[in-house]
């Protein structure tokens, strides 16, 4: 490398390297957006399969009760389950140091922003479950729906995923990649998976009241998951725009206006090399 031939290479300014790191995080965010979309699709398929296993009486009764919900209820569920989690995760990631965007992807082993997208998926699912139960209790309170241990687990899952977002960022900024961090922090996402599994499989087990409650919830969640999938796709152009923005701001690593030295640091090293050669010739 040319920098090895220079006795005093120009210093690296970390602030000028930030646009490169920001662009890399935006690119990986755009790539990881596919993961929640796929997981939501798989979750919808699982819910539909287990809904089909419910007895005919439960499915018929559930169909009639779900008709109590209108487009306003589904809009409220969509806002609570998609807009709020996305806004929260993006605020932590983009507006606070806990997004760890100052660290390149190699330095964090790709943990960021992947960990935030894992939390985002759990937050969307648990928020959708709680919002759907809340709207159904409001519309059909006389059925006594949405009560029990599963609701408590879902609240715990949502709280754990919410805490996980800044906590994992805090650990990355402190560079504490020890076994305690790697094994303990992902445990915060386990209650969310339990909540999703309990919703999927309770359609086939339990008392008539619980099975009816779960069947109604499943019927409500399937279209909500579909709306969240559409919303997730809408994030792709936003991340692409962010990536292009920071790529255009990058004037330290890449300068496409210079056809000889597209890499600005390379150009600075070449100028320092020429200066040292001139000094050597003058001394001789």
C-alpha positions as CSV (number, residue, x, y, z in Angstrom):
1,X,0.0,0.0,0.0
2,X,1.1,3.5,-0.7
3,X,0.6,4.5,3.0
4,X,3.4,2.1,3.9
5,X,5.9,4.1,1.9
6,X,5.1,7.3,3.8
7,X,6.9,8.1,7.0
8,X,4.1,10.2,8.4
9,X,0.8,9.3,6.8
10,X,-2.1,11.7,7.2
11,X,-4.2,11.1,10.3
12,X,-7.6,9.4,10.1
13,X,-10.5,11.6,11.2
14,X,-13.2,9.4,12.8
15,X,-15.8,12.0,12.2
16,X,-15.2,11.9,8.4
17,X,-15.7,8.1,8.5
18,X,-19.2,8.3,10.1
19,X,-21.1,8.6,6.7
20,X,-19.6,5.3,5.6
21,X,-20.7,3.6,8.8
22,X,-24.2,5.2,8.6
23,X,-24.5,4.1,5.0
24,X,-23.6,0.5,5.9
25,X,-26.2,0.4,8.7
26,X,-28.8,1.8,6.3
27,X,-28.0,-0.9,3.7
28,X,-28.2,-3.7,6.3
29,X,-31.4,-2.2,7.6
30,X,-32.9,-2.4,4.1
31,X,-31.8,-6.0,3.8
32,X,-33.1,-7.0,7.2
33,X,-36.5,-5.5,6.5
34,X,-37.2,-8.7,4.6
35,X,-37.0,-10.7,7.8
36,X,-40.0,-9.3,9.6
37,X,-42.0,-9.5,6.4
38,X,-41.2,-13.2,6.0
39,X,-41.8,-13.9,9.7
40,X,-45.2,-12.1,9.7
41,X,-46.2,-14.1,6.6
42,X,-45.2,-17.4,8.3
43,X,-47.0,-16.4,11.5
44,X,-50.1,-15.7,9.5
45,X,-49.9,-19.1,7.8
46,X,-49.5,-20.8,11.1
47,X,-52.4,-19.0,12.6
48,X,-54.6,-19.9,9.7
49,X,-53.7,-23.5,9.9
50,X,-54.4,-23.8,13.6
51,X,-57.6,-21.7,13.2
52,X,-58.8,-24.4,10.7
53,X,-58.3,-27.1,13.4
54,X,-60.9,-25.4,15.7
55,X,-64.4,-27.0,15.8
56,X,-67.0,-25.7,13.5
57,X,-69.1,-24.2,16.3
58,X,-66.2,-22.1,17.5
59,X,-65.3,-20.9,14.0
60,X,-68.9,-20.0,13.3
61,X,-69.4,-18.1,16.6
62,X,-66.0,-16.4,16.2
63,X,-66.9,-15.2,12.7
64,X,-70.0,-13.5,14.0
65,X,-68.3,-11.8,16.9
66,X,-65.4,-10.6,14.8
67,X,-67.9,-8.7,12.7
68,X,-68.3,-6.3,15.6
69,X,-65.0,-4.8,14.6
70,X,-65.0,-2.1,11.9
71,X,-62.3,-0.4,9.9
72,X,-61.6,2.1,12.7
73,X,-60.7,-0.8,15.1
74,X,-58.3,-2.3,12.6
75,X,-56.8,1.1,11.9
76,X,-56.1,1.6,15.6
77,X,-54.6,-1.9,15.9
78,X,-52.4,-1.2,12.9
79,X,-51.1,2.1,14.4
80,X,-50.4,0.5,17.8
81,X,-48.8,-2.6,16.4
82,X,-46.8,-1.1,13.5
83,X,-46.4,2.7,13.7
84,X,-45.5,2.9,17.4
85,X,-42.9,0.1,17.4
86,X,-41.3,1.3,14.2
87,X,-41.1,4.9,15.5
88,X,-39.7,3.7,18.8
89,X,-37.0,1.5,17.3
90,X,-36.0,4.0,14.7
91,X,-35.8,6.8,17.3
92,X,-33.5,4.7,19.5
93,X,-31.4,3.7,16.5
94,X,-31.2,7.0,14.7
95,X,-31.5,9.6,17.4
96,X,-29.5,8.1,20.4
97,X,-26.1,6.6,20.8
98,X,-27.7,3.2,21.4
99,X,-28.1,2.7,17.7
100,X,-24.4,2.1,17.7
101,X,-24.2,3.3,14.1
102,X,-20.7,4.8,14.8
103,X,-19.4,1.2,14.9
104,X,-18.9,-0.5,11.5
105,X,-20.7,-3.8,10.8
106,X,-17.5,-5.8,11.2
107,X,-16.8,-4.4,14.6
108,X,-20.2,-5.4,15.9
109,X,-20.3,-8.8,14.0
110,X,-23.5,-7.6,12.4
111,X,-25.3,-7.6,15.7
112,X,-26.5,-4.1,15.0
113,X,-29.0,-3.4,13.6
114,X,-30.1,-7.1,13.5
115,X,-30.8,-7.1,17.2
116,X,-33.1,-4.1,16.8
117,X,-35.1,-5.8,14.0
118,X,-35.5,-8.9,16.2
119,X,-37.0,-6.6,18.9
120,X,-39.1,-4.8,16.4
121,X,-40.7,-8.1,15.2
122,X,-41.5,-9.1,18.8
123,X,-42.9,-5.6,19.6
124,X,-45.1,-5.6,16.6
125,X,-46.6,-9.1,17.3
126,X,-47.1,-8.5,21.0
127,X,-48.6,-5.0,20.5
128,X,-50.9,-6.5,17.8
129,X,-52.1,-9.2,20.3
130,X,-52.7,-6.7,23.1
131,X,-54.4,-4.1,20.8
132,X,-56.6,-6.7,19.2
133,X,-57.7,-8.0,22.6
134,X,-58.3,-4.5,23.8
135,X,-60.5,-3.6,20.9
136,X,-62.4,-6.8,21.2
137,X,-63.0,-6.2,24.9
138,X,-64.3,-2.8,24.0
139,X,-66.7,-4.1,21.4
140,X,-67.8,-7.3,23.1
141,X,-67.1,-6.8,26.8
142,X,-70.1,-9.0,27.7
143,X,-68.1,-12.1,26.5
144,X,-65.3,-11.6,29.0
145,X,-62.7,-11.9,26.3
146,X,-58.9,-11.3,26.5
147,X,-58.3,-12.1,30.2
148,X,-55.9,-14.6,31.7
149,X,-52.3,-15.6,32.0
150,X,-51.6,-15.3,28.2
151,X,-52.4,-11.5,28.4
152,X,-49.9,-11.2,31.3
153,X,-47.2,-13.0,29.3
154,X,-47.9,-10.8,26.3
155,X,-47.4,-7.6,28.4
156,X,-44.2,-9.0,29.8
157,X,-43.0,-9.9,26.3
158,X,-43.7,-6.4,25.0
159,X,-41.9,-4.8,28.0
160,X,-38.9,-7.1,27.6
161,X,-38.6,-6.4,23.9
162,X,-38.9,-2.6,24.5
163,X,-36.1,-2.8,27.1
164,X,-34.0,-4.9,24.8
165,X,-33.7,-2.2,22.1
166,X,-31.7,0.4,24.2
167,X,-30.0,-2.3,26.3
168,X,-28.4,-4.1,23.4
169,X,-27.2,-0.8,22.0
170,X,-25.8,0.1,25.3
171,X,-23.8,-3.1,25.4
172,X,-22.5,-2.6,21.9
173,X,-21.3,1.0,22.7
174,X,-19.5,-0.3,25.7
175,X,-18.1,-3.2,23.7
176,X,-19.0,-5.8,26.3
177,X,-19.2,-8.8,24.1
178,X,-18.8,-11.4,26.8
179,X,-20.8,-14.6,27.4
180,X,-23.2,-12.9,29.9
181,X,-24.2,-10.4,27.2
182,X,-24.5,-12.9,24.4
183,X,-26.6,-15.4,26.4
184,X,-28.6,-13.2,28.7
185,X,-29.9,-10.4,26.4
186,X,-31.6,-12.6,23.8
187,X,-33.6,-14.2,26.7
188,X,-35.6,-10.9,26.8
189,X,-37.1,-11.9,23.5
190,X,-38.2,-15.4,24.6
191,X,-41.5,-14.2,26.2
192,X,-42.6,-12.8,22.8
193,X,-42.1,-16.1,21.1
194,X,-44.1,-17.8,23.9
195,X,-46.9,-15.3,23.4
196,X,-47.0,-16.0,19.7
197,X,-46.9,-19.8,20.1
198,X,-49.6,-19.7,22.7
199,X,-51.9,-17.8,20.4
200,X,-51.2,-20.2,17.5
201,X,-51.8,-23.4,19.5
202,X,-54.5,-22.5,22.0
203,X,-57.1,-22.8,19.2
204,X,-57.0,-26.6,19.6
205,X,-56.8,-26.8,23.4
206,X,-58.6,-25.6,26.5
207,X,-62.2,-24.8,27.5
208,X,-64.8,-23.6,25.0
209,X,-64.5,-20.0,26.3
210,X,-60.7,-20.0,25.9
211,X,-60.8,-21.6,22.5
212,X,-63.4,-19.1,21.3
213,X,-61.4,-16.3,22.8
214,X,-58.3,-17.4,20.9
215,X,-60.2,-18.1,17.6
216,X,-61.5,-14.5,17.7
217,X,-58.0,-13.2,18.4
218,X,-56.6,-15.2,15.5
219,X,-59.3,-13.9,13.1
220,X,-58.4,-10.4,14.1
221,X,-54.6,-10.9,13.9
222,X,-54.4,-12.3,10.4
223,X,-55.6,-9.2,8.5
224,X,-53.5,-7.1,11.0
225,X,-50.4,-9.1,10.1
226,X,-51.2,-8.5,6.4
227,X,-51.3,-4.7,7.0
228,X,-48.0,-4.9,8.9
229,X,-46.5,-6.7,6.0
230,X,-47.5,-3.9,3.7
231,X,-46.1,-1.4,6.1
232,X,-42.9,-3.3,6.3
233,X,-42.4,-3.2,2.6
234,X,-42.9,0.6,2.7
235,X,-39.8,0.9,4.8
236,X,-37.6,-0.3,1.9
237,X,-37.5,2.9,-0.1
238,X,-36.9,4.9,3.1
239,X,-33.8,2.9,4.0
240,X,-32.6,3.1,0.4
241,X,-33.0,6.9,0.5
242,X,-31.1,7.0,3.8
243,X,-28.3,4.9,2.3
244,X,-28.0,7.1,-0.7
245,X,-28.0,10.2,1.4
246,X,-25.1,9.1,3.5
247,X,-23.3,7.8,0.5
248,X,-23.4,11.2,-1.1
249,X,-22.2,12.8,2.2
250,X,-19.1,10.5,2.1
251,X,-16.2,12.6,1.1
252,X,-13.4,10.9,3.0
253,X,-13.5,7.3,1.7
254,X,-15.0,7.8,-1.7
255,X,-14.9,10.9,-3.9
256,X,-16.4,9.9,-7.3
257,X,-15.7,13.4,-8.7
258,X,-12.0,12.6,-8.8
259,X,-11.2,10.1,-11.6
260,X,-7.6,9.7,-10.6
261,X,-8.0,9.2,-6.8
262,X,-11.6,8.1,-6.1
263,X,-10.5,7.4,-2.6
264,X,-9.8,10.7,-0.8
265,X,-7.5,9.2,1.8
266,X,-5.5,7.7,-1.0
267,X,-5.2,11.1,-2.5
268,X,-4.0,12.6,0.8
269,X,-1.4,9.9,1.2
270,X,-0.2,10.5,-2.4
271,X,0.1,14.2,-1.7
272,X,2.1,13.5,1.5
273,X,4.3,11.1,-0.4
274,X,5.1,13.7,-3.1
275,X,5.9,16.2,-0.4
276,X,8.3,13.9,1.3
277,X,10.0,13.1,-2.1
278,X,10.4,16.9,-2.7
279,X,11.9,17.4,0.7
280,X,14.4,14.5,0.1
281,X,15.4,16.0,-3.3
282,X,15.9,19.5,-1.8
283,X,18.1,18.2,1.0
284,X,20.3,16.4,-1.5
